[in-house]
Every structure is written in C-alpha cells, then in structure tokens.
Amino acid sequence: MKIRSPIVSVLGHVDHGKTTLLDNIRGTAIAHKEAGGITQHIGATEIPIKVIEEICKGLLEKYSIQRIIPGLLFIDTPGHEAFTTLRKRGGSLADLAILIVDINEGFKPQTYEALNILKMYKTPFVVAANKIDKIRGWKAHKNSSFLETFEKQVPKVQQSLETKIYELVGSLHEEGFNAERFDRVTDFTSQVSIVPISALTGEGIPELLTLLIGLAQQYLKDQLTIESDSPAKGTILEVKEEKGLGTTLDAIIYDGVLKQNDKIVLLTLEDVVVTRIRSLLKPKPLEEIRESKTEFKRVKEVVAASGVKIVAPGVKDVIPGSPLRVAKDENLEDIRNEIRKELEEVKIETDKA
Ligand code: GDP
C-alpha cells in the first residue's frame, strides 16, 4: 500500500488566469532545484512535497499539516472541457480542483459552469481569487504568502480586497456554498476556502498549495491509498501521432503499476480493444532534449499517480477520456466486460457534446 499524489485540475472563466497559474507553479518549482524541482510527466506536472514545503515556507507547520502525500500532480490542460472528458469510473479523474476567479471581475458564465461541474462530480475545491495585484494601490511582494503581503497594504487597499472577497462569498452563497477567506474558515468540511492570489506575482500561492495538501490529506486518504503493485488503471488523455513511433496514447495512471509488455484493455467507439504495450515513454529533462533531439526516454514501468506515453499497436481509434485497464490472462474477460459497460456511458457523453 502507498499513498499517491492527488490529481489536481484548474477550472475557471476564460482569461481569469488558469494558464498563468499553472505556469507560475511550474516555474517556481523549477527554480527550487536543490529540492528536486518538478517531476515531468506526459500531460501533467508533479510538484514533489519537498518543493511545496520550500514554496510554502513554514505554512505546513503553521497549520499543522502532515506530509503524507508525495506531492501534487497538476493536469497540464486547464478548463472544464478537460475536466469533464477526463473521467474515471464514478467521477472525474481529478481528485481536487482549483476554481480560479478574477477578483476584479467576479463570477462569469464559465465560472458558474465550472462550479456546477464541481458540484455534479462532488470534487473538493478551493477558490483562487486571482489578480489581487490589479487592485488599485496594491503593492506587490513577489511570491510572498497572502497574509504577509496583505499586512503590508494600506487600509484602503485592504478594505477594497475585503469588499471584493465578500462579493465572491455572495456569489458562492447563491450557488449553495458557504465560503470564507481561507484564514477565517472554521470548518473545512462545510465551508469553501477562498485564497486571494496573484498568478503573476506569486502572492498567495504558498497558501493555495498548503490548502490543497491539507484538503487532500484530510478528505481523500482512502481515495489516494493504492496498491502500488496491482495492475494499472488509468484514463486516456490524448491519442497522438508521433514521428517514428506511430500512434501513441498519452495517459494518466491513477492506480497500480503499468509495465512494458502489459496487456491493456481500451475503448474505441466500436468496441473494446486488447493490445500489448511495446514501450512506455516519459519526457526527458529539457537539457537532454537539446542534446539528443528526442523528447522522450523509455521506462520499464510507471506507478500511480503518473502521466505516461504508451506505444502499442492498434490504438488509432481509442477515445480520449476513456479508461485504460491492465488485464491478466485469467481476468481478461471480466475486464473486457467492465470496460464494455463504460462504452455506453462514453457514447452518451459523446452524443451530448
Ligand atoms: P486563462 O484563459 O484562464 O488560461 O487565462 P490566462 O492565464 O491566459 O490569463 C489571461 C490574461 O490575464 C493574461 O494576459 C495574463 O497575463 C493575465 N493574468 C493572469 N493572472 C494574472 C494576475 O494575477 N495578475 C495580472 N495582473 N494579470 C494576470
């Protein structure tokens, strides 16, 4: 048994800062080289707990948050389309979400849509109230915690932020959520935390990451406890032609272990496909790509949670968002039937889209 990293997805209205936030988190993590930096995956980025500790500078201790998960695995594609197509049986592939809202604009149509999706999937989430640096008179303190930078603002600016936060609290209330600024939350099971941040200056990101770690460990322990040597379960992100490799599958593995030569069961719109993994690929570090000109390196196996590229014959028509399961000779028929049931669900989703 081991505890895997939670899979995190970022949702929110267009231009409210999803991409900038992911870039900021990745960039900050790369800068923390001594702590091991980021771990690259296909379609996802893992921020190891050691790096999060450094970014959060003492906040994990301050809020008495243990460190039992190995890190956070962020899905690189933000937005609710990715969130809803990337499914696993019984819900979304994402264990946790960040709902990002431009604090100066408030709720917009896609914010409501994203919120409804999170409601439907019952995904725990935090609200990132973004672009605090654009509040009139704001003095930015790069990468500092929110509470530190807030303390250094003049009262008028502080008041302006509070007013905007209460507008968000109001919008969330209308949607049936009891929300508060994170430092005033008294019960994390019934209240949604709002973290004021700037994806541009990095302010508030220490608290945002701290809260995600706290939420995961408090509420998702069962979901994150896996047998690391059991046959893998995953979700297909993308079906892609790669030069020299043919059709490949980008997948996120959320349970068990995936090995070279494993027999895998997949879905096309027609039927179930059974094939064998020829090779498993992970991204190479940037410096190595420059030297060898290939982006990938072969690995023998990957353990959840992980993003990986799979080379296997006969996968051209596999559906993005559909499940991947490893089968052994003795349970192939059972798994085939299980996956076939999911084909009906996927068909319904595809018809709706
Ligand atoms: P997305 O559509 O949600 O992915 O939004 P983007 O990340 O592309 O951001 C849209 C625009 O807002 C870009 O020009 C960003 O530079 C800008 N932006 C995002 N976050 C912030 C922030 O915290 N502060 C400021 N001033 N601009 C931001």
Residues whose N, C-alpha, C, O or C-beta is under 5 A from the ligand:
A	BS01	GDP	H13 V14 D15 H16 G17 K18 T19 T20 L21 N130 K131 D133 K134 I197 S198 A199 L200
